[in-house]
Amino acid sequence: MTREPTWQGSPGARGVRGREEELRAVAAVLEGARHGDGGVLVVTAAPGLGRTALLDAGAAAFDAGPVVSVRGTPGGTRVPGGGARALHRALEAVTGRGDVPGTRHPGGVVDAGALEAAMRAAAGAAPLLVRVDDAHLWDGPSRRALAGAVRRAWRPGPVGVLVSVVHRHAGAVDFADLPSVVLDPLPYGVAATLVDELTAGRVDPPVAEELVAEAGGNPALLTFLLERLSVAQLEGRAPLPRPLADAAALARVVSPRPSELPPAVRDLLLLVAAAGEAGGGADAALVLRAGRRFGLPAAAFAHAEAAGLVGWDGGRVRCSTELLRRAVYAGAGPARRRAAHGALAAALTPDRSPGAAPSTPDRSLPDPSALARLAHTALSVRGPAPGVAAALAAEASREDPRRSHRERAAALRSAAGLTPTVGARAERLAAAAEQARLAGAVRQARELLAGAEAAGAHDAVRGRIELVRGVLELDDGPVVDAHEVLRGAAALLAPYDPRRTRVARLAAADAAWAAGDVAACTAELVAVAGGEHTGPRDGRPVPPRPRDPLEEYVAGLRAALDGRFAVARTPLRHTVDRADADEAPEPLLRAGAAALLMGDVAAATRVAARALAAARSRGSAALVPRALEYLAYAELRAGQHARARAHAEEGLRAARRTGQRNLAAHLHAVLALALSVEGDAAGVAGHAAAALDIARRHGLTQAATLARWASARADLSRGRLPEAAARLGPVVRAGVGGGHFAVRILAVPCFAEAAALSGRPDDARAAVDEFAVWASLGADPLAPAQLARCRALLAPGEADAWYERSLGAYEAVGGEFDRARTLLLYGKWLRRRRRPKEAQDRLREALVAFEHCGARGWAEQAAGELRASGSAPRDGDAGALSRLTAQQARIARLVAEGATNREVAVRLSLSPRTVDHHLRNVFALLGVRSRVDLARLVDRAEPAPAHPSGPAP
């Protein structure tokens, strides 16, 4: 069996963070050398992604024999065969002899056979690891000799070989047919963790987000950028340098460097880079047309492609890496950049010659190339240029779902740079900040706002500035402060911009909602609607006056806040129904909120999923985590806890990327609620603590209430009844110090259970009476069933009828997990009334439902009650395994026997990546955290396991 080394103690352990699969491939080479089976691995990657660190980790972990290391250096490439002879001399040094086979060869060049013989002689009786870094830098004869020797050595024998080359480099082709791994850029989460480790967690989250984005997943560039910043810059107290990664920094992590390229190839790459700089990407036909205007030879494309510097994706062309694109653009002089943009603008200009076909057949539609053409024109001129600026700003302000917010922000910023008039420049910078915020570029949005404010502006523009600032504060700051900023924005905007005034008021209502301030929230909604509603408050529907969609949504929201759900239902239903015709994410998010208020979780799930798709397709990165929050919460209400957890985890990552800590607090709370069902006490505690930490500092009453409710549910699942009651008492209380007005009532059933079963039923009576009023309003389909369960807990003499009534109510509305909780409580009550047969029936049904929901803590309670009733529950572990697919079960059994992911992949004819994916799902489904736990669970479920001896069918 392969012995996987421990990498964390090796040199450069940070450099291999997030490289688990690649490390397993390195471990297989080490193990092959150790046991005489041989092994070869070529590590390919763009510069700075950790090729050397991976080889260093392998060399440090190899303890079975000597390690021979040779690095490919420019100095070794001058003499043909020099690199191969350098390796040969290193092998001789290991043996202490000068007569290693192959030292003499015709022409003085060591060939493949000589290198292979030298490796085997150097190994002798002890295993040997050969480590060759940057082999692409060797001269041609050396590279070919090394590749030939590696192919020969790749057969049984005590020699392992690790080679690194730059991906797409011309010198890497000699190793193309050897076993290899390609290092991708680090994922966001891994890069963010690296930032935390390198700075001891001192980096301000928006700064960290920008650093990770700027580095593009390249750890070498990320480390270099961190070293250049001061403590004040890292903590967000001083502005960051612009550009954050300049030409010198980028040139460190690209190969070949732009200055080393032939002029024609460099100019071609500049055109590709410039096409992407304007935000529209690089259309291949456009670059070809611009290249002709730029005077490029026709062979430039072929040379760049042969060198691996450009790639094709359909009709688009791109630089081989994003960092290469940025390095080429940053390294070109200003005049050359302007010339490239001018050529692209000219190539986008419609042909006005006689007889030419019109470029836009339908003149009523916006020209899709107009924004790109104007953006390139703006980047090709030296300002000021008021005419170009006005045309570009007008085009960037046009609503068009084909244009991303990031593209529009870049265009508006360029327009501002060419604008000589102070007021117009401030307006365009404010508009750019709006678009940057929607694109999720928080730091850029704040810098644009600072520029707009410094330019001086009219009240209408000041209102736009304050609106963006208030929304940024709502995303990441004390919500009381955000509320005041947004109210000020609305006051500034009111005489000039009714639409943005309503947006500011609605955002202020969101701030008050998050803080739990009902009066302030209602006041803002009244202001949005333009006055107090005078309809009757007796619950009878009011004939609606004509309203636009936003006014109708606000009317429903106000009625719901007043407790007039019969009145609220009609406008909220209209808001949800209207979503079928909406394509923009904002109205879809409002529809999702309306569906959640009505308790229509099926509609909320559907609409939130559409909002998520719309936000992604339009590049609205700032709205993606909100859509994921609504989707996760709707799934949680629907009992789809595993899906809710997956979407909440994704939303949390998105919120961190876009600097939305307040939304991250809500997603932490949703995750805690999901994990409280699964019985993951440590996970609940961690996410609840994270939510409360942000909530306390930013005044997020709603997030804090959800987090405390989640902690109490975790207590309930573990039978910690007094602790759960103590947590929930303040949560369900109204008024100052109580829970959030929209959440606290939902926690009453948990409080009633905790209080009644801990011997204090009177503590819950007032809360249950209030819950009864809530249930009668029809806002929550599950409430009547939950109310009946509460009545059963508080009236033991009538419990039988109340429990049956509760179960009957669930038949109409679903809610498997919640129904199972009623079955468990009913079974407990029946057992204590010495009715074991009836108790067993209820408890078995509860156990099956809890297992299906993945609710381990409650499943254990049900199993324990079954044993106490005299009935042994079916094997819980076997039941857990039954939830796996056939492929997952095969993988679980093999891993339980001790196989590594690589060995499982070979046995089942899968890739190691696929095995790793399946195994993560197995761990999640079974609730285990390690291979040891999995082995124990499989052993209990299947004392004599069998597994397939061949590939999976």
C-alpha positions, -999 to 999 in steps of 0.1 A, spaced: 0 0 0 12 35 -8 25 54 22 15 90 17 41 114 33 32 142 56 39 174 36 32 201 62 66 199 77 85 201 45 102 232 31 78 254 12 47 238 27 28 269 20 38 266 -17 20 233 -20 -12 243 -2 -42 232 -22 -21 207 -42 -34 175 -26 -40 156 -58 -6 166 -72 11 157 -40 -4 123 -42 11 119 -77 45 129 -63 40 104 -34 34 76 -59 68 83 -76 85 83 -42 68 50 -33 77 35 -66 114 43 -61 113 30 -25 99 -4 -35 119 -8 -68 89 -2 -91 103 31 -105 83 62 -112 83 94 -133 63 126 -130 66 158 -151 52 188 -133 40 215 -158 27 249 -149 29 286 -157 57 304 -138 49 312 -102 23 284 -96 46 262 -75 65 238 -97 96 242 -77 78 240 -44 62 207 -54 95 192 -63 110 206 -31 83 189 -11 89 156 -29 127 158 -22 122 167 14 98 138 19 121 112 3 139 94 31 148 61 14 180 71 -3 200 100 -19 184 128 -38 201 142 -69 190 177 -78 199 197 -110 183 229 -120 180 241 -156 197 274 -158 205 297 -187 242 291 -181 237 254 -188 221 260 -222 251 275 -239 270 243 -245 252 214 -263 248 186 -239 258 208 -210 226 201 -190 229 164 -194 266 164 -184 257 185 -153 232 158 -143 258 131 -151 284 148 -128 258 150 -100 252 113 -103 289 106 -102 292 127 -70 265 105 -53 285 74 -60 318 89 -51 333 75 -83 343 90 -116 336 59 -137 298 59 -137 288 43 -170 285 67 -199 310 93 -189 328 89 -222 306 94 -253 315 103 -289 313 141 -294 313 147 -256 275 148 -254 259 124 -229 230 105 -245 199 89 -231 214 55 -225 243 70 -206 220 90 -183 199 60 -176 229 38 -168 243 66 -146 209 68 -127 208 30 -121 245 29 -111 240 58 -87 210 41 -71 229 8 -64 212 -10 -36 195 22 -22 166 39 -39 174 72 -57 153 103 -64 164 125 -94 149 160 -93 153 182 -123 138 217 -121 132 239 -151 142 213 -176 127 234 -204 157 257 -201 182 230 -210 196 230 -245 179 208 -271 204 178 -270 203 178 -232 165 179 -230 162 151 -255 188 130 -236 170 136 -203 136 127 -218 150 96 -233 167 86 -201 134 92 -181 115 70 -206 141 42 -201 141 46 -163 104 44 -162 104 6 -156 110 -15 -125 140 -2 -106 148 19 -76 148 52 -94 122 79 -92 124 110 -114 106 144 -108 109 169 -137 94 204 -139 88 225 -170 69 256 -179 35 249 -194 33 257 -232 70 265 -233 86 253 -266 112 234 -245 85 214 -228 75 194 -259 102 168 -254 84 156 -222 49 157 -236 43 119 -236 55 113 -200 32 110 -170 24 145 -159 4 169 -137 -6 204 -147 -8 229 -119 -37 253 -122 -40 287 -104 -49 284 -68 -87 285 -61 -99 316 -43 -103 299 -9 -68 284 -9 -53 318 -20 -72 336 7 -59 311 33 -24 317 21 -29 355 25 -41 349 61 -11 327 69 15 350 54 1 381 72 -11 364 105 -47 374 95 -40 412 95 -54 419 61 -86 438 57 -111 415 38 -116 438 8 -79 442 5 -74 405 7 -101 400 -20 -83 425 -43 -49 409 -37 -62 374 -45 -80 387 -76 -49 406 -87 -26 376 -83 -49 354 -104 -42 324 -82 -4 327 -87 12 322 -53 45 337 -63 28 370 -75 6 370 -44 36 366 -21 55 394 -39 25 418 -37 21 411 0 58 419 6 54 452 -12 25 465 9 29 484 42 10 473 74 -14 503 69 -21 493 34 -28 457 44 -51 468 71 -70 491 48 -59 523 65 -39 536 35 -46 535 -2 -32 507 -23 -6 515 -50 -20 517 -85 -15 495 -104 -13 469 -76 7 446 -99 29 467 -122 49 457 -152 79 447 -131 59 425 -108 41 408 -136 73 402 -156 86 381 -126 59 355 -131 56 351 -169 78 331 -192 90 341 -217 91 378 -206 75 402 -230 109 419 -236 123 385 -248 97 381 -276 102 389 -312 87 424 -320 59 410 -343 48 384 -317 49 410 -289 27 434 -310 3 406 -317 0 398 -280 -4 435 -273 -34 436 -296 -49 406 -279 -42 421 -245 -57 455 -255 -88 439 -268 -94 423 -234 -85 455 -216 -116 473 -229 -137 446 -213 -150 430 -245 -126 401 -249 -106 393 -279 -125 384 -310 -101 366 -334 -115 383 -365 -112 417 -348 -76 411 -338 -68 399 -374 -83 431 -389 -65 453 -363 -33 434 -370 -34 444 -406 -38 480 -396 -10 476 -371 13 463 -398 17 428 -384 30 401 -408 6 372 -415 30 347 -398 28 364 -364 -3 344 -354 14 311 -364 46 319 -345 27 329 -313 6 298 -315 36 275 -321 53 290 -291 22 283 -269 16 320 -262 -19 322 -276 -49 298 -276 -82 296 -293 -117 292 -279 -142 291 -308 -139 324 -325 -119 341 -298 -82 343 -292 -65 347 -258 -31 349 -243 -20 316 -228 -24 330 -193 -42 360 -179 -9 371 -163 8 370 -196 -19 393 -211 -15 417 -182 23 417 -184 23 424 -221 -1 453 -217 16 468 -187 51 464 -203 42 482 -235 48 520 -236 19 544 -234 22 554 -271 23 518 -282 -8 510 -261 -27 539 -276 -17 527 -311 -30 492 -304 -64 506 -291 -66 529 -322 -61 499 -345 -88 480 -326 -112 510 -327 -106 514 -365 -113 477 -370 -146 480 -352 -157 511 -372 -185 502 -396 -176 502 -433 -192 533 -448 -179 527 -484 -205 526 -512 -221 492 -515 -211 480 -481 -236 460 -462 -250 478 -431 -232 466 -399 -264 468 -378 -294 456 -398 -320 469 -373 -311 504 -363 -337 503 -335 -314 480 -316 -282 491 -299 -250 483 -318 -233 455 -299 -199 468 -309 -205 504 -301 -193 503 -265 -161 484 -274 -154 508 -303 -159 539 -282 -139 523 -253 -109 516 -276 -112 551 -291 -111 566 -256 -80 545 -248 -63 556 -280 -64 594 -274 -47 617 -249 -72 637 -229 -91 658 -225 -115 647 -252 -150 659 -242 -168 646 -274 -153 611 -270 -160 611 -233 -197 621 -238 -203 595 -264 -186 567 -244 -205 577 -212 -238 577 -230 -232 543 -245 -220 528 -212 -251 541 -194 -274 523 -219 -291 493 -203 -280 462 -222 -278 428 -206 -250 418 -230 -227 443 -213 -212 433 -180 -210 457 -151 -173 454 -151 -171 464 -188 -194 494 -182 -174 505 -151 -142 505 -171 -159 525 -199 -173 551 -175 -139 554 -158 -122 560 -191 -149 586 -200 -143 604 -167 -105 605 -174 -112 624 -207 -138 648 -192 -125 683 -186 -156 696 -168 -155 690 -130 -192 683 -125 -195 659 -155 -163 641 -144 -178 636 -109 -210 623 -123 -192 597 -145 -170 586 -117 -201 581 -95 -218 561 -123 -186 540 -127 -187 533 -89 -223 521 -92 -212 496 -119 -181 486 -100 -201 478 -69 -225 456 -89 -195 439 -104 -183 430 -69 -152 453 -72 -156 469 -37 -122 485 -34 -125 500 -69 -159 513 -62 -147 531 -30 -118 546 -50 -141 558 -77 -164 574 -50 -134 591 -35 -124 605 -69 -160 617 -75 -162 634 -41 -129 651 -46 -140 665 -79 -169 683 -63 -205 678 -75 -240 690 -77 -265 676 -51 -279 651 -76 -244 636 -81 -237 638 -43 -269 618 -38 -256 591 -62 -223 591 -44 -240 587 -10 -263 560 -24 -234 538 -35 -216 545 -2 -247 536 18 -251 503 -1 -215 495 4 -219 502 41 -250 480 41 -229 452 27 -200 456 50 -205 479 80 -228 489 109 -263 488 94 -274 517 116 -248 539 99 -258 525 65 -294 535 73 -285 571 80 -263 574 49 -290 560 27 -316 584 42 -293 613 34 -288 600 -1 -326 599 -6 -329 635 7 -303 647 -18 -318 627 -47 -355 635 -41 -357 667 -61 -338 653 -91 -340 615 -94 -372 597 -83 -360 563 -93 -328 564 -73 -346 581 -45 -368 549 -42 -338 527 -45 -321 546 -16 -353 544 5 -357 506 -1 -320 501 8 -326 520 40 -355 498 47 -332 468 42 -308 483 67 -335 488 93 -348 452 86 -313 438 93 -311 458 125 -346 446 136 -360 481 137 -397 476 126 -406 513 130 -377 525 109 -383 499 83 -420 508 80 -412 545 78 -389 539 48 -415 517 30 -441 544 36 -417 569 20 -411 546 -10 -449 543 -15 -453 581 -13 -476 583 18 -495 564 44 -519 537 33 -554 543 47 -570 510 39 -589 490 67 -569 469 91 -595 442 96 -579 417 73 -603 423 44 -586 426 9 -584 462 -3 -591 469 -40 -556 479 -52 -550 511 -70 -528 509 -100 -492 505 -89 -459 498 -106 -442 465 -96 -419 481 -70 -448 499 -53 -469 467 -53 -440 448 -36 -436 475 -10 -473 475 -3 -472 437 3 -441 441 25 -458 468 46 -489 448 51 -469 418 62 -450 440 87 -483 451 101 -495 415 104 -521 420 77 -513 388 58 -546 386 41 -539 420 26 -503 413 19 -509 381 0 -523 396 -32 -495 421 -39 -468 396 -29 -484 370 -51 -484 395 -80 -447 401 -74 -439 364 -75 -461 358 -106 -445 387 -124 -411 371 -120 -420 347 -148 -415 376 -172 -384 391 -155 -349 385 -166 -330 410 -145 -317 398 -111 -330 427 -90 -368 421 -96 -362 383 -93 -346 388 -59 -376 409 -48 -399 381 -60 -378 356 -40 -382 377 -8 -420 380 -15 -423 342 -18 -404 336 14 -427 361 32 -457 342 20 -442 308 30 -442 296 -6 -409 278 -4 -413 261 -38 -417 294 -55 -389 310 -35 -366 282 -45 -375 285 -82 -373 323 -83 -340 324 -63 -324 299 -87 -335 322 -116 -321 352 -98 -288 334 -93 -286 325 -130 -294 361 -141 -268 376 -117 -241 353 -131 -250 358 -167 -249 396 -163 -217 397 -143 -236 410 -112 -211 395 -88 -225 416 -59 -259 400 -63 -247 364 -65 -243 358 -27 -277 374 -20 -294 350 -45 -275 321 -30 -287 332 5 -323 333 -6 -319 299 -23 -303 283 7 -329 297 31 -358 285 9 -342 250 7 -337 250 44 -374 258 49 -383 230 24 -363 205 44 -335 201 17 -308 206 42 -278 192 22 -286 214 -8 -291 244 15 -257 238 30 -240 235 -4 -256 268 -17 -248 286 16 -212 275 14 -210 288 -22 -227 320 -11 -203 325 17 -173 322 -6 -190 347 -30 -198 371 -2 -161 371 9 -149 376 -26 -171 407 -30 -164 422 5 -200 416 18 -193 407 55 -229 414 66 -242 390 40 -215 365 51 -229 367 86 -263 357 74 -248 328 54 -228 317 84 -262 316 103 -279 296 75 -250 272 75 -253 268 113 -290 260 109 -283 234 82 -256 218 103 -279 218 133 -301 193 115 -271 171 106 -259 171 142 -225 186 135 -220 204 168 -186 217 160 -197 231 126 -227 247 142 -206 263 169 -181 276 144 -206 291 120 -228 305 148 -197 322 164 -187 337 131 -222 350 125 -224 365 160 -190 381 158 -200 401 127 -235 406 139 -225 422 172 -201 446 155 -225 456 128 -258 455 146 -273 425 126 -302 415 148 -316 391 122 -283 372 117 -277 370 154 -312 356 160 -307 329 133 -273 319 148 -287 316 183 -316 295 170 -292 272 152 -272 267 184 -303 259 203 -314 233 177 -280 217 180 -285 215 218 -320 199 212 -306 173 188 -281 162 215 -307 162 243 -293 193 260 -328 206 269 -320 232 297 -293 247 276 -316 249 245 -343 265 266 -319 291 281 -307 300 246 -342 304 232 -358 323 260 -344 357 249 -347 347 212 -385 343 213 -391 374 234 -405 405 218 -391 440 223 -357 453 234 -332 425 238 -355 400 221 -351 382 188 -356 397 153 -392 404 145 -392 382 113 -374 352 129 -382 350 166 -417 335 161 -402 307 139 -381 295 169 -411 291 192 -417 254 185 -381 247 195 -385 267 227 -417 249 236 -400 216 231 -370 225 252 -390 242 280 -416 214 282 -392 185 282 -369 202 307 -398 205 332 -407 242 327 -438 241 304 -452 274 318 -422 293 305 -434 286 270 -471 292 273 -471 329 264 -449 323 234 -471 295 222 -502 316 225 -484 343 203 -474 315 179 -511 305 177 -520 340 164 -491 337 139 -503 303 127 -539 316 122 -526 343 97 -516 317 71 -481 331 65 -463 298 72 -478 265 59 -460 245 86 -472 266 115 -505 248 122 -487 214 124 -461 229 146 -487 246 168 -505 213 174 -472 197 185 -466 226 209 -501 221 223 -493 184 228 -461 193 247 -479 218 270 -511 197 276 -499 161 283 -535 150 291 -546 158 256 -513 150 239 -526 120 219 -551 140 200 -528 170 195 -500 148 181 -524 130 157 -536 164 146 -501 176 140 -492 145 119 -524 150 99 -515 186 92 -481 176 79 -497 153 54 -510 183 35 -479 205 37 -449 181 38 -419 190 59 -403 156 64 -377 167 90 -403 186 111 -428 158 108 -401 134 121 -396 156 151 -433 153 159 -431 115 154 -401 113 178 -419 134 205 -450 113 201 -431 81 203 -414 93 235 -447 102 250 -463 68 241 -434 49 255 -437 67 288 -474 59 288 -464 22 284 -478 18 250 -446 2 234 -461 -11 202 -475 23 192 -443 40 203 -422 16 183 -442 23 151 -438 61 155 -401 59 165 -392 36 135 -409 60 112 -391 89 128 -357 71 125 -362 64 88 -371 100 81 -342 114 102 -317 91 84 -331 102 50 -327 139 60 -292 133 73 -302 144 108 -278 123 128 -284 137 163 -322 132 161 -317 98 145 -296 87 175 -324 99 198 -349 79 179 -327 48 179 -321 52 217 -359 55 223 -365 24 202 -340 4 223 -356 17 254 -390 5 241 -376 -30 237 -371 -29 199 -336 -30 185 -334 -4 156 -321 -16 123 -284 -11 119 -279 26 116 -246 23 99 -260 -1 73 -289 23 68 -264 51 63 -245 31 37 -277 25 18 -279 62 10 -248 59 -12 -248 53 -49 -233 20 -62 -201 39 -72 -198 57 -39 -203 24 -20 -175 8 -40 -151 37 -33 -161 37 4 -153 0 8 -120 3 -9 -109 33 11 -121 16 43 -97 -12 35 -68 13 33 -65 20 -4 -54 55 -14 -73 76 -39 -48 67 -66 -51 30 -59 -89 32 -59 -87 51 -93 -67 22 -107 -90 -5 -94 -121 12 -107 -107 27 -139 -114 63 -127 -93 94 -125 -80 103 -91 -99 136 -93 -132 117 -98 -124 95 -68 -116 125 -47 -150 141 -58 -169 109 -49 -151 106 -16 -159 141 -5 -196 133 -12 -193 101 8 -179 119 38 -207 144 36 -235 118 33 -222 96 61 -212 125 84 -176 112 88 -145 134 89 -116 110 82 -107 77 66 -104 61 100 -140 71 108 -152 57 74 -134 25 80 -150 20 114 -185 28 100 -181 3 71 -167 -23 95 -198 -20 117 -221 -21 88 -204 -49 68 -182 -70 90 -171 -91 60 -171 -65 32 -168 -75 -4 -157 -53 -32 -154 -56 -70 -122 -70 -82 -123 -53 -115 -135 -20 -131 -169 -7 -122 -196 -17 -146 
